[in-house]
Amino acid sequence: MKYLLMILILGTTLANADKYTIDTKGAHAFVQFKIKHLGYSWLYGRFDTFSGEFEFDEANPEKARIEMTVDTASVNSNHTARDKHLRNEDFLNVTAHPTATFKSTSFTPTENGHGKMVGNLTLNGVTNEISFDVEFIGGGKDPWGGFRRGYEATSTITLADFKIKKNLGPTSQTLELTVSVEGIKQ
């Protein structure tokens, strides 16, 4: 009887988390990066193809979670020759590693829905724990009768930690990653 009560309580707690699908069909989500070019300017890029979902429970925000998968061949830096180079073995090695994934392991909420999301990023066949600073953008009813929540998360990753072979010089050892998501409640 004690175990049945525990299962019911846990089941009720887990059922309270709202599930959201990241709105990639409506192009309301982005996976973007920037890295210094020779220390003189920023080179910006994005990944055009990705998917994911997240869960959020207003009563228990520390239980928030997200999972995303990115098609690494969809890298787009607005320069065809550079994108071809980014896809090869010097950088993303998309033939051997066609996807990058992120799966959260913890969320530490701060105020107003913001917080720190920690999880495992797998990129170029290497998995490392990284953390994102998360900003809650907003949530509410949409014009189509649904409900949406939006976040922006930023992190800095070191290229060598993911066995990216190409050395771009001392000012380009890290990359700033920004993930902007708008989720549609399921």
Phi, psi and omega in degrees: 000319180299321181289324178297316178298319179297317179296318179296318179295313179296318179298319178294318179297314181292327182290342182284341180289129176278139179256138182231141171259132180292129185279085175269334179296320179273004180057045177250031178209150184214143169239110187233159177216160171215147180215146181290138176256106179061011183080005185256335183201175176261137170257125181254149175203176180207169171247126186275340184235120178198168178210166178174176178209158176217163177235144177212135178237115181306323183283336182224067184298335180294348178266006179301147179211158177213148172224133178222149174231131182242133173280106186294334178290348180274012179302138184217108178250014178068028179207108188304312182295320179293319179298321176299318179293319179298333180280344186276188186295338179295332186234269189271341179047058188294337177295315180278331185226079186289348179227154168242145180227153171227131176228119183289151176241338178199156174223127177249105182285148171246219181265158176059031177084356179281173177169195180236122178255125178248143179188184182256120175259125174251118183216133179058033178079006182244136177248126177224151174279132175227165176233146178245138167275122187252131175245123175283123182271314180168170179202154178159187180291144176256171182292351184255012177089008180256190178226138183228154172226144180229143181220155168233133182233138181231146178209159173243128178241149178265124185302318182298332179296340180246024176053039172279118192286324187289125176267116183264010179103168188295335181270358185236038180275340181237157181232137177265123183250130178234127178241117177249121182233142170238118182256143177258122181297133181270000000 
